[in-house]
Amino acid sequence: MKKAPFYSAFALSLIALNLMGCDEKTVNKNTPPANNIASTPVQQRPEVPQSQKINDEKIDIYANCFNEIDNTIYESTDRYVSWLSDYINGPTGKEVEINGTYPIDYDISMCEADVARAQKMLPGIKAMDTVAGKYIASVKQIIPLINEMNDYYQNNSYKSDHFKKGKSLHKKFVLVFDEFEKQSTEYSASLREINTQRQLVQLKDIETKEGKSFNYYALLMIVNNKKLNRMAENDTFDTDQAALQITTLEAIVRKLQENEQDGLKGGEARVELVPAFIRDAQEYVINAKSRVHRVKDNVPYTEEEEGLLQDSPEAVDGTYQKMLESFNKMILSYNSFNS
């Protein structure tokens, strides 16, 4: 169980899967859209193979379902865990503050139908087709339980039965949450892996068609940032390796700046969006440096920072959450000038 406030590594829950898309898609707030990288708006793109179109559609469905609900579940379960004094045994009645959970108003049926349809689409994606079904099944189990727990605590029923039902609900919650967390972790790992594979293919394609252009360095920035994210998400990590990765990112930012005029080609919107992406890339590097400094030098949190860690860790310098928030912002910028 995540004892600290959860903040998904998908921006937290942004998944930049669709950076790989080659067909036209519209912008969706929940999931970064499929994007078309081109130096001019009139560039003719080669016909996309039907198998790739199907592959892209399947992954978009899987990513959308994940993004729609995953963080919401963790936010609710984190609220519940935050006030428990004994997670293993459940509520004792001696807790200082009792908050219950956050209710979840979400109909899983549409997502479930979409995933079922995607699973039947050929060719299959072995890494995703099986785990997607297991993930949906775990979501269907945990949402009703979370809402039942919310009703129990919001109605103050624990006062009349002295936590009798609360203890029973907790035992069930531990089992159901463990299964959900397992499936969520496997599902997100599969999405990450597929995402990386698609982006590396696209990066090579951009280099072949455009050389090491602004578009090339922009996507290279995204790919390398994800490597650093994976390093820095734990409480302890190899700070020397992370520092080397930051040096690489700083070099990429300089290349973005050197190629900014090239990046402005492709439409009036890029005049504002491309400089914004560069600023967001710089901000990410700054927050990554703060994260490494915090961990390497074991910098303690101030009393004020301690107060923010529970509900707003992204507001504290040197936290993984702040670093990740700037990554999410950069992803949105990237998707904006490629939509």
KOLSE-442854 format. One record per residue: x, y, z of N, C-alpha, C in turn. Coordinates in steps of 0.02 Angstrom, whole numbers, plus 50000, padded with zeros to 5 digits. Layout:
N
XYZXYZXYZ/...
END
This chain:
339
500434994050000500005000050000500445006250000/500275010949961500655017149958500465021350018/500925021950065500775025750126500815033250115/501255035350070501305042450054500795044250001/500615050649996500135052549944500375050249876/499935047149838500115044349773500095049649719/500595049449676500605053949619500875049849561/500445047849516500625043049465501205045249423/501615040449404502185041849361501965043249291/501335043749279501085045249213500825052349209/501085056349252500895063149244500175064049245/500625057149341500475055549349499915053349328/499055057749283499085051449248499145052549174/499625056449153499725057749082500185052549053/499955049149001500375044348968500505046948898/501135048048884501315050948819501355045748765/500905040948767500915035548718500805038148648/500345042748641500135044748575500605049448540/501175050748570501685054448534501895050448473/501745043948473501945039748418501435039648362/500845042248373500305041548324500475044748258/500245041748203500375044548137499735046848104/499155044548128498535046748099498265052648137/497805056548106497555062548138497095060848196/497215063948254496795063048312496665069748343/496145070248384495995076548417496285076448487/496365082448515496645082948582496145080548634/496395076448681495985073948735496325075848800/495975079048846496275081548908496535075848951/496195070148949496395064748994497025061148971/497115060548906497695057048880498015061348827/498675062348829498995066148777498825063048709/498645067148659498395064648596498935061948551/498715058048501499165055948449499385062148412/500015062348394500285068348364500635066848299/500675072048256501005071448193501585076248193/502195073648189502775077948190502975079248118/502975085548098503155087348030503435094348030/503885095747982504205102247980503765107447947/503285105247907502825109947875502125106947876/501595111147876500915108447880500695104947816/501065105747762500845102747699501235096447682/501685094447728502095088547714501645082447705/501765078447653501385072447641501675066647681/501245063247717501475057647758501335051147721/501775046247729501655039847697501045036447727/500755032147687500165028447710500355024047769/499965024447822500095020347881499815013347871/500225008147882499975001347874499375000047919/498904996047895498294994647932498444991548000/498954987148002499124983848065499354988948117/499714994148094499944999348141499365003548165/498885005048120498285008848140497915005048195/497844998548186497494994448236497884994348301/498534993648296498964993548355498895000148393/498915005748356498855012248389498175013148423/497645010848389496975011548417496905007448481/497175001348480497154997048540497495000448599/498095003048587498485006048641498145012348667/497855016248621497485022148643496915020348690/496555014948674496005012748716496265010648785/496795006748785497075004448849497325010248891/497655015148859497915020848896497355025248922/496835026348881496275030548903495945027748965/495825021248964495495018049022495915018849085/496565017849078497005018549135496995025749162/497045030549117497075037549137496425040049168/495875037149148495225039549172495115038049246/495415032649271495215030449338495785029049387/496375027449362496905024949406497085029749463/497235035949446497425040749498496855042049547/496245042049521495665043349565495615038049619/495745031849601495725026449650496275027349703/496875028949680497425029849728497305035849773/497025041249746496875047049788496395045249844/495895041149827495405039149877495705034549929/496085029549906496375024849954496915028149996/497275032949968497775036450007497455040550063/496865043350048496515047150100496325042550158/496105036550141495915031750193496525029850235/497075028150203497675025950238497975031650281/497885037850258498205043450291498005044250365/497395042150383497185043150452497215036850494/497355031150463497415024950501498055024850542/498005022650603498615021850644498915014850635/498515010150611498755003350602498465000550537/498855000950484498594998750419498464991150418/498894987350451498824980050449498164977850481/498004980450539497424978250577496804982550567/496894988450538496324992650523496174997650578/495595000850575495425006150623495375003450694/495615007450741495615005350811495095009250853/494875014950826494425019250864494805024550903/495465024050903495875028850939496205034050893/496035033850829496325038450781496135045650798/496605050150787496495057250801495975060250755/495995058350691495535061050641495295055350597/494645055150583494355049850543494035052950481/494315051350423494085054450361493755049750311/493805043350322493515038750274493905038750209/493545038350152493855038450086493565044250047/493765044849983493425049349937492945045049895/492325047049887491875043149844492095043449772/491955038249734492135037949663491505037049621/491355042149583490775041949538491025040449468/491085034149452491355032149388491025025749364/490765025849303490455019949274490975016349231/491185010549255491715006849222491475003249159/490815002849149490544998649095490785000749025/490825007249012491045009448946491785007648934/492185008848985492885007048981492964999548973/492574995849009492604988549005492424986048935/491914989248905491714987348837492254989148786/492574994948795493104996948750493694992148754/493884990348815494444985748824494284978948793/493674976548803493474970148774493514970348697/493324975948669493364976848596494094976948574/494514980448611495224980848593495564974048597/495364970048647495664963448654495534958948594/494974960148560494794955948503495094958348437/495374964348438495674967148377496334963748362/496424961948299497034958548277497444963148232/498114962748237498494958048278498464959848352/498574954848394498554955948465499194959148491/499154961848552499744964448587499804960348651/500224955248649500254950448704500374953848770/500804958948770500994962248833500414965948865/499894967648825499354971848850498684968248854/498534963848807497854961148801497634957448864/498074953548893497894949748953497864954149015/498384958249025498424962249085497864967549087/497644969849029497104974849027496464972049057/496304965949039495704962749067495744961849141/496324959849166496414958949238496364965649275/496624970949243496584977549275495854979749282/495474979049229494764981049231494404977049285/494554970649291494224966449342494394969049412/495004971149423495194973649489494864980349504/494784984549453494434990949462493704989749481/493394984849448492694983249463492604980849535/493114977949564493074975649632493184981249683/493634985749668493834990649720493374996749723/493094998949666492685004949668492065004149712/491674998749706491094997949751491294997649824/491864994549838492094994049907492285000849934/492635004849894492815011649915492195015649931/491685015149889491075018949900490685016549961/490695010049973490375007350033490725009950095/491385010150093491765012750149491635020250159/491585023950105491435031050110490765032250144/490255028450123489595029150153489615027650228/489975022450245490025020350315490315025950359/490845029050335491165034250376490815040950370/490555042650312490195048950304489555049050345/489235043350353488615042850392488745041950466/489385041950485489575041150556489345034550586/489265029550543489035023050567489535019850615/490155021750609490665018850653490555020750726/490195026150737490065028350806489565023750841/489085021250802488565016950832488765009650838/489195007350792489395000250796490114999450821/490415005150842491095004950870491595001550824/491545003350760492015001150708491944993650691/491404990450711491344983350696491354982150621/490914985750585490904985050512491544987950482/491804993250512492404996350486492994991450485/493044987350537493584982350539493474976950486/492844975050477492684970050426492834972750356/492644978950343492774982050279493524982650266/493884984050320494614984950311494944978450289/494754972850320495034966350300494914965050226/494324966550204494164965550133494564970450090/494624976650115494984981750078495704979750065/496044977150116496754975250109496834970250052/496394965350049496444960249996496294963149927/495764967049924495554969849859496054974949835/496304979149881496794984149859497444980949836/497674975849872498284972549852498244969949780/497664967149763497564964749695497544970449645/497194975849663497164981649619497864984549608/498244985349662498904988349656499354983949612/499304977449619499694972849577499524973849504/498874973849488498664974549418498824981549391/498754986549432498904993449411499644994049394/500074991049435500794991349424500984987749360/500704981849349500864978049289500594981549226/500004984349232499694987849176500104993949156/500294997949205500675004049191501365002349164/501674997049189502324994949164502284992849091/501754989349073501664987249003501564993348958/501164998148981501055004248942501705008048934/502105008548986502745012048983503205008848931/503235002248933503684998648888503484999648815/502844998948802502594999948734502695007148712/502575011748757502675018848743503385020148722/503865017548760504575018748745504765015748677/504525009748664504685006548600504425010748541/503825013248548503525017148493503915023748484/504095026848538504445033248533505145032448503/505485027048520506155025848491506105024748416/505585021248394505485020348322505355027048289/504945031148320504785037648292505395042148290/505805041748343506405045848346506865044248287/506945037848273507355035748216507065038148150/506395037948146506055040048085506145047548073/506095051548127506205058748121506915060248098/507395056848128508095058048109508215056348035/507895050948011507975049047941507675054247894/507095057047912506745061647868506985068947876/507155070947937507295077947950508005079347974/508375074047991509005075048024508885076548098/509395079148131509315080748202509015087748209/508375087948195507995094148193507725095748263/507355101248267507025103048330506555097348352/506185094648304505725089148320506095083148349/506675081848322507085076248346507285077448419/507545083348434507775084748502507195085248551/506625087548527506035087948571505825081048595/505795076248549505615069448568506175066148608/506795067648591507355064948629507325067248702/507105073448711507025076148779506515072048818/505965070348787505435066448820505705059548839/506035056248791506285049448803506795049348860/507255054148861507765054348913507485056448980/506975060748980506655062749043506345056749078/506055052349039505735046449068506245041949103/506845041649074507385037749107507535040649175/507585047349179507735050549242507165049749291/506545050049267505965049049310506005042349346/506185037149307506215030449336506765030049389/507315033749379507855033749428507635037049493/507285042749487507175047149544506535045849582/506145040749563505505039749596505565036649665/506125033449679506215030249744506525035149794/506475033449858506745037749910507515037849908/507805032449884508535032249874508675029949803/509165032949771509355030949704510075033249691/510355031049636511045032649619511075039949595/511235044449640511225051549624511775053449573/512325049749573512855051249524512605049549453/512275043949446511985042249380511445047249360/511055049349408510525054249394510835060849372/511395062849404511725069049385511995068649314/512245062849295512475061949226511905062449177/511335059749196510735060149153510515067449146/510565071249200510375078349197510855082149151/511485080449152511975083549106511765082249034/511535076149020511295074548952510695078848934/510245079648982509645083748969509825091048957/510305093548994510515100448984510795101448914/511155096448889511415096848821510855096748769/510325092848783509755092548737509385099248738/509315102248797508985108848801509375113948759/510035113748761510435118348721510305117248646/510225110948627510075109448557509385111948537/508915111548583508245114248571508275121748559/508665125048601508745132348593509075134148527/509595130248508509955131548446509515130348384/509035125748391508605123948335507895126948341/507825131948383507155134748395506835137448331/507215140748289506935143448227506655137848182/506995132248181506745126448144506085124048175/506045124248240505445121948274504835126348261/504965132648244504405137348232504065135948166/504385132048122504065130348058503485125648071/502955126448032502405121648039501755124648062/501695131148064501065134148083501145139748134/500675144348134500715150148178500705148248252/500355142848268500295140848339500975139348369/501435137048329502095135148354502495141248378/502325147048356502685153048376502655153848452/502105152048482502035152348555502185145648589/501985140248556502025133748588502725130948592/503125132148541503815129548542504235132848597/504235139548603504605142548659504345140248727/503695139048732503405136548795503685129648812/503755125448761504035118848772504755119348798/505145123748768505835124648790505855126948863/505425131648881505395133948951505215128248998/504735124248977504515118649019505075113449026/505465112448972506035107948976506555110549025/506675116949024507145120049071506905119349143/506255120349152505965119849219506035112649246/505935107849202506005100849223506725099549247/507215101949209507915100949228508055104049296/507795110049308507885113349373507605109149430/506995106449420506685102449472507035095749481/507305093049427507685086849432508325087949473/508655093549462509245095249501509075095849575/508515099049590508305099749660508165092949691/507885088449652507735081749677508385078049694/508865078449649509515075149660509865078149721/509845084749726510165088149782509845086049848/509185085649850508825083749911509035076849934/509085072149887509245065249905509995064349918/510415067049875511135066149882511395069049947/511175075149964511415078550024510965077350085/510445073050075509995071450130509725077650163/509485082350122509225088750147508555087550183/508505089250246507875088150282507345093150261/506725091250269506165095750254506065100550312/505905106650296505745111450348505065109850377/504895113150431504235111950461503675113750413/503775119250376503275121250327503215116150271/503775113550248503755108550195503425102050218/503565100150281503245094250309502485094750307/502245100950319501525101950318501225101250249/501625102550198501385102050128501435095050100/501865090850128502005084450098501395079950092/500935080350140500355075850139499885077350082/499715083750072499205085550023499485088849960/500065092049965500325095749907501085094649900/501305088349893502025087149887502335090349826/501925091649774502185094749714502385101949725/502205104749783502385111749798503045112149836/503355106449850503965106249890504575104849845/505075109149847505685108149808506025101649828/506255097949777506625091949790506205085649796/505545086249790505125080249792505055077349721/504945070849720504825067549656504195070249623/503695071949665503065074449639503145081049602/503575085549628503675091949594504045090849528/504525086349530504885084749469504415081749417/503975077449440503515074049395502985078949368/502775083549410502285088549387502575092649329/503215094449333503515098249279503605093949217/503695087349227503715082749169503035082649134/502505082249173501835082149145501695088449106/501915094049133501815100449100502175100549033/502765097749031503155097448970502825092948918/502535087348941502175082848896501595086448864/501225090248904500665094048877500895099048825/501455102348838501735107148790501925103548725/502245097848733502445094048673501835092148632/501335089548666500735087448630500385093448597/500415099248628500085105148602500365107348534/501035107448529501305109848466501355104148413/501155098148432501145092648384500435090348369/499925093748397499235091348386498975093648320/
END
